[in-house]
Amino acid sequence: MIVVETPSVTVDWTSSMCQGLCNNPVSLNIPYAEVHILDAAGNIIQCGETDASGNFSNMQIPRADGSYKVQVLSRSNTTSVRASVLEDIYTATPYSIETSFAVSGGQSTVTGVNLSASARASDSNNKIPGAAFNILANIYWANQFLRSQSGNSTFVADKVTIFWKAGFNPYSYFGSPNALASFYVSTEDRLYILGGKNGDVKNSDTDHFDDSVILHEYGHFLEAHYGHSDSQGGSHNGNFIIDPRLAWSEGWANYFQAAVLD
């Protein structure tokens, strides 16, 4: 058998004080993402997940010379986080990053297999997989916060499905392509994260690296699953005179994101 080990799986994302996403990306480990090992024919021969630090190891495969791939997907169904970040509502396909490695000469261990999910559209055929993994990481951070605050080290929230696509406004699914926003749809129990508009991720508003917005929408999901809301939902923004029930729900979501981010 062969053991595949890696120092870490990381996502390159941008963090700066400038206007918009600028300067150079920085690295962030990808916690609890699904990992596949594929043979030369594309068959999945082993599955696992990264740990809290983005590492994976001890994934045993048959000791056979040849070319293999390690693939990491933007979804998790573990005892730490349950979430899927998917490209669109039609294919429901998770994002993935992959790299190849070779086995030869009776090799028993493979090390140093590193992967990085880019935050730059120019590096990733405009898909920006780093954004999908950043969204997944936020859901993990939220679950870690809930475990620490509740004193229940085994708690993991119900699985959440999140749709996000670079350059795409998810309100387009609902007939409003010019209303730029991220949102939670309670009747579908899904999160939709704003990826831009008409293919533009540079000048349009985007939320895939806006941790406050991601966690705010996840707060609505948690309220629906573990609390009770009288909110009537619907379109709203800071200029509205709104029903107090809606204000309470929005206040909770804003509180939750701030608490998770400290």
N, C-alpha and C positions, 0 to 999 in steps of 0.2 A: 504494500500500500504506500501511497505518497501523501504527505501532509503539505498542504499549501498554507503558507503564512504570509502575512503582510504587516508592515509597521502601522499603516493607517490608510483609511479611505477618507479623502477630504473633499470639501466643496470650496471652490474659489468664489468668493462673493465680495462685493464692494462695500466698504464702510468708510465714510468720510464726512467732513463738515461742510463740503461744498454743496452747491445747488444741484440736485439730481444725482445720478449715479456716475461718479467720475473718479479720477485717480486709479491706482492699481488695486486689483482684488487682493483680499487676504484669505487665508485658509481657515476652515472650520471643519472639525471632524464630523462625519456622518454617523449618528448613533442609530443602532438597531434597524438598519436597512437590510432588505432581503438580498442574499448572495447566492448566485448559481455558478457552478463549474460546468462547462460544456466541452464535449469532445470535438474532434475535427469535423464530424458530421453535423454538429449543432445540437446533439442530444444532451439533455441535462443529466449529468451523472452524479451530482452532489448538490445539496442545498444547505444553507445556513444563514447566519446573519452577522452583521457587525456588532461589536459590543459598544458600551457607552462612550468609548474613546475612538470609535471608528475602526477598530482592529478586527480582523478575523483570522482564525487559525484552526488547526486540527481538523481540517476538512479532508477526509481520506478518500482517495480515488484509486482505481486499479493501477498497478505499476506497469504501465505500458508506454513504450516510447511513442512520441507523437506531439502534435500541437494541440493546445487546450486554450480555453478562454475563461477568464473570471468576469462575471457580469453582476453588477449591483443595480437593484431596482428601487424605485421611489415608493416603496410600500413596506409595511411591517405588520405582522400579526404575532406579536410576542407578548410576554408577560410584563413588558415595559411600555409598549405603545402599540396601538392598533389603528392604522391609518393607511389610506392609499391616495397618492397624488397622481391624478390621471390627466391625459392630454385633452380629451374632449368627451362629450356625452355619447358620441356615436361609436367609437371604438373602445372606449374605456381602457386605454393602453397606458401603463405606467412608463415613466421615463427610465432610461437605463444608461449606464456607462460600462465600458468593458475594455479589457486589455488581454493580450495573448501571452502565453508562456509555453515553453517547450520542456519536454522530459526526454532524457536520453541516457544511455549507458548505465542502466540499473539505478538511476538516481532515486533516493529514498525521501528527500525533502526538498521542497521548493520554497525559497524565501524571497523577500524583496519585491513582491508583486504589488505595485502601487497604482492607484487610480485617482483621478481628479475630475470632478464635475465642474465644468467651466461656467463662469458668470458672464462671459463675453459672448455676444451674439456672433461675432466674427470668428470665434474659435469653435463653434458648435452648430454650424449650419442654421443659425438663428433660433435654435430650440432652447438654448440656455438651460441645460439640465441642472446647473447649480442652483437655480431658483426653485426647482421642484424639490430638491433635497433640502434646501433651506426651509421650505414650508413644512416638510416632514419633520425636520429637526425641531421646529417650533412646537409641534404637537407633542413631541417627546418631552421638551422642556416643561410644557404645561402639565403633563402627567407627573413629572418629577416634583413639580411644585405642589400638586395635589397630594402626592404621597407624603411629602415633608410636612405639610400643614395639617393633614388629617391624622398623622401618626400611624397610618395604615400602609406599611411598606409593600404590601402585595396588591394595592389597588391599581387597576388599569381601566381607563374609561372605555366605553363601548366604541366599536370601530366607527371611524368617520371617513367619508368619501369626499375628496376635494378635487374640483376641476380647475385647472389652470393651463393656459397656453400663452407663450410669448407673443406679444403683439395683438392679443385678442381680448376684446371686451365681453365678458360673459353675459352682460345684459342683452347682447345680440340674440341669445337663445330665447329671450322673452320679448323680442320685438322692439327693443330700445337701444340701438347701437350707439347712440350719442350720450347715453347716461353712464358715465364712467364711475364704477364703484365695485367694491367687493361686497358680498352679501351671503346670508344663510337663508335657505328656503326650507321652512319647517315642514311643509307638506311633502317634500322630497327627502328631507333629512340630509341635505348636502350643503357643502360650502363651495362657493365660487369666488376665486381670487382674481382680481384684475391684472391682466398681463399687458395692457396697452390698448392701442386702437389702430385698426387697419394696417397691421404689421409693424407699427412704430413702437419701439421700446425706449427711444432716446428722448423724444420731446413730449410724448403723451404721458399721462399719469399711469404709474404702475404700482402694484402692491406686493409683488413677490419677494422683495427684500425689505418690506416694511413690516417688521415683526409685530409692531403694535396693532396693525390692521389684521394680520393673520390671527393673532391671539384674541382680538376682539370678536371676530367672527366665530372662532372656536368657543368663546364664552357663550354665545347664543346656542351653540350645539349642546354644551354642557347644561345650560339652563333648561333646555327642552328635555334632556334625558334624566336629570337629577333634581330638578326643581319644578316650579310651577309658574307659568307666566300668563297674565291676562292681556298681554300686548296684542293689539290688532294687526301689527306689522304694517306692511305697505311702504310706499315711497316716503322718504323723510330726509331732511338735512338740517344743518344748524340754523337755517333761516325760517324754519317752520315753527308755527305755534302748534305744539303737539299734545296729544292726549297724555295725561300723567302715567298711564299704564305703559305707554311706549317709552316715555322718559325713564321709567324705572328699569326697563329691560336694557335700554342703551347705557344707562348708568352702571348697571351690573357688568356689562361687557367691557366698558371702559375701565372700571375698577379691576376686573380680572386681568386684563393685559398689563396694566401698570404693576399689579402685585407680582405677576410672573417675572416681569422684567426688572423688578425692584426699583 
